[in-house]
Amino acid sequence: MKSVSVPRTRAVEDLVGGHQASVRGFLVYLGCPSCHLDDLVQDVFLSVLSARFEDRGHASTAAFLRTVARNLFHKAMRREGRRPVIGDPALVEAAWVEFESDDHGQAYVAALRECLLTVGGRARTVLELRYHSGLRRATIASRLKLSEGGVKSILVRTRKKLRNCIERRLAR
């Protein structure tokens, strides 16, 4: 990324303050590794601001920022020789817009918190090691004396159960 000088104005602060959490969440949703997350969020705003961005309302701005974030994420993964697993961009966009809807995802987050309370035992330990501690599957497997495939299976099954639980709670 080239060096960019962006004047600190109220408009810049409003843009970043109003959209930073959403851009960050969207990149996580796309599967952005935590080691790239902060840099990519910063690069999104630097790219937009260096291009003399014109604000056209919250929804249009958010959609534009998501497009820039997605493109920068793909570019970063290509540089590393990795291919992110992302579905149809239109479906991803629609899912994210629905997630944020009126409450900026708070209903999903509340449902997830409730559903997490139902996870116990080894599945809970694996989730905590993976998502709280940020450990890789191989490290978790070694620590818990499981195979790496076993850890993957636990994660897949637990995420599926959480997804179903969240969908049931949101349908109420």
C-alpha positions as semicolon CSV with decimal commas, in nm:
position;residue;x (nm);y (nm);z (nm)
1;M;0,000;0,000;0,000
2;K;0,135;0,341;-0,093
3;S;0,188;0,609;0,168
4;V;-0,121;0,824;0,201
5;S;-0,167;1,145;0,394
6;V;-0,526;1,184;0,507
7;P;-0,623;1,504;0,690
8;R;-0,797;1,440;1,020
9;T;-1,141;1,585;0,968
10;R;-1,479;1,522;1,122
11;A;-1,593;1,352;0,797
12;V;-1,303;1,106;0,813
13;E;-1,369;1,034;1,181
14;D;-1,740;0,981;1,106
15;L;-1,662;0,748;0,814
16;V;-1,419;0,533;1,012
17;G;-1,619;0,546;1,336
18;G;-1,944;0,465;1,162
19;H;-1,816;0,175;0,953
20;Q;-1,501;0,029;1,111
21;A;-1,677;-0,239;1,319
22;S;-1,887;-0,345;1,021
23;V;-1,585;-0,370;0,787
24;R;-1,399;-0,569;1,052
25;G;-1,693;-0,804;1,104
26;F;-1,737;-0,850;0,730
27;L;-1,371;-0,948;0,689
28;V;-1,405;-1,199;0,972
29;Y;-1,721;-1,331;0,803
30;L;-1,520;-1,380;0,483
31;G;-1,264;-1,584;0,677
32;C;-0,989;-1,327;0,713
33;P;-0,712;-1,461;0,941
34;S;-0,660;-1,253;1,254
35;C;-0,299;-1,185;1,153
36;H;-0,429;-0,979;0,856
37;L;-0,742;-0,829;1,005
38;D;-0,619;-0,498;1,147
39;D;-0,402;-0,425;0,843
40;L;-0,686;-0,496;0,600
41;V;-0,935;-0,281;0,791
42;Q;-0,684;0,004;0,784
43;D;-0,610;-0,054;0,414
44;V;-0,982;-0,040;0,330
45;F;-1,016;0,308;0,475
46;L;-0,684;0,430;0,334
47;S;-0,783;0,307;-0,012
48;V;-1,121;0,475;0,004
49;L;-0,991;0,801;0,147
50;S;-0,697;0,823;-0,094
51;A;-0,942;0,789;-0,385
52;R;-1,128;1,104;-0,273
53;F;-1,432;0,910;-0,165
54;E;-1,768;1,088;-0,173
55;D;-2,019;0,981;0,092
56;R;-2,357;0,888;-0,059
57;G;-2,540;0,774;0,249
58;H;-2,483;0,503;0,507
59;A;-2,610;0,203;0,308
60;S;-2,422;0,293;-0,013
61;T;-2,106;0,371;0,179
62;A;-2,126;0,042;0,370
63;A;-2,177;-0,154;0,047
64;F;-1,881;0,022;-0,117
65;L;-1,657;-0,044;0,184
66;R;-1,753;-0,413;0,179
67;T;-1,657;-0,433;-0,190
68;V;-1,319;-0,273;-0,120
69;A;-1,269;-0,504;0,181
70;R;-1,354;-0,814;-0,023
71;N;-1,115;-0,713;-0,303
72;L;-0,828;-0,635;-0,064
73;F;-0,888;-0,964;0,119
74;H;-0,871;-1,161;-0,207
75;K;-0,556;-0,974;-0,306
76;A;-0,388;-1,048;0,030
77;M;-0,476;-1,417;0,006
78;R;-0,343;-1,438;-0,352
79;R;-0,014;-1,281;-0,237
80;E;0,016;-1,563;0,017
81;G;-0,077;-1,826;-0,238
82;R;-0,396;-1,906;-0,048
83;R;-0,742;-1,936;-0,192
84;P;-1,014;-1,827;0,048
85;V;-1,331;-2,036;0,049
86;I;-1,599;-1,783;-0,029
87;G;-1,931;-1,845;-0,196
88;D;-2,110;-1,638;-0,454
89;P;-2,033;-1,269;-0,377
90;A;-2,401;-1,173;-0,424
91;L;-2,510;-1,435;-0,170
92;V;-2,235;-1,333;0,073
93;E;-2,342;-0,969;0,039
94;A;-2,710;-1,054;0,092
95;A;-2,630;-1,263;0,400
96;W;-2,420;-0,983;0,549
97;V;-2,685;-0,718;0,482
98;E;-2,945;-0,943;0,649
99;F;-2,709;-1,002;0,942
100;E;-2,660;-0,631;1,001
101;S;-3,024;-0,537;0,922
102;D;-3,185;-0,298;1,167
103;D;-2,993;-0,394;1,480
104;H;-2,641;-0,428;1,334
105;G;-2,631;-0,799;1,414
106;Q;-2,720;-0,767;1,781
107;A;-2,999;-1,027;1,758
108;Y;-2,754;-1,277;1,606
109;V;-2,495;-1,201;1,873
110;A;-2,752;-1,240;2,153
111;A;-2,870;-1,570;2,005
112;L;-2,511;-1,691;1,973
113;R;-2,441;-1,607;2,338
114;E;-2,748;-1,804;2,447
115;C;-2,660;-2,097;2,223
116;L;-2,301;-2,105;2,347
117;L;-2,435;-2,171;2,696
118;T;-2,565;-2,506;2,570
119;V;-2,220;-2,622;2,451
120;G;-2,026;-2,821;2,704
121;G;-1,750;-3,075;2,748
122;R;-1,485;-3,131;2,487
123;A;-1,672;-2,926;2,225
124;R;-1,662;-2,620;2,453
125;T;-1,291;-2,670;2,519
126;V;-1,218;-2,698;2,147
127;L;-1,422;-2,383;2,072
128;E;-1,243;-2,187;2,343
129;L;-0,900;-2,298;2,227
130;R;-0,979;-2,223;1,863
131;Y;-1,171;-1,897;1,887
132;H;-1,072;-1,747;2,221
133;S;-0,708;-1,852;2,230
134;G;-0,666;-1,850;1,851
135;L;-0,490;-2,186;1,838
136;R;-0,469;-2,388;1,518
137;R;-0,630;-2,730;1,488
138;A;-0,294;-2,911;1,504
139;T;-0,205;-2,739;1,831
140;I;-0,547;-2,812;1,979
141;A;-0,518;-3,177;1,872
142;S;-0,179;-3,209;2,039
143;R;-0,297;-3,040;2,356
144;L;-0,613;-3,254;2,386
145;K;-0,452;-3,576;2,261
146;L;-0,685;-3,593;1,960
147;S;-0,620;-3,628;1,591
148;E;-0,633;-3,312;1,383
149;G;-0,927;-3,465;1,194
150;G;-1,103;-3,523;1,526
151;V;-1,068;-3,157;1,617
152;K;-1,199;-3,059;1,274
153;S;-1,501;-3,290;1,317
154;I;-1,579;-3,143;1,659
155;L;-1,561;-2,791;1,518
156;V;-1,779;-2,874;1,217
157;R;-2,045;-3,049;1,428
158;T;-2,045;-2,779;1,695
159;R;-2,070;-2,493;1,445
160;K;-2,361;-2,673;1,276
161;K;-2,539;-2,713;1,610
162;L;-2,478;-2,347;1,693
163;R;-2,606;-2,238;1,350
164;N;-2,925;-2,444;1,396
165;C;-2,973;-2,309;1,748
166;I;-2,928;-1,948;1,632
167;E;-3,174;-1,996;1,345
168;R;-3,433;-2,142;1,584
169;R;-3,394;-1,854;1,828
170;L;-3,417;-1,592;1,554
171;A;-3,730;-1,755;1,410
172;R;-3,918;-1,699;1,737
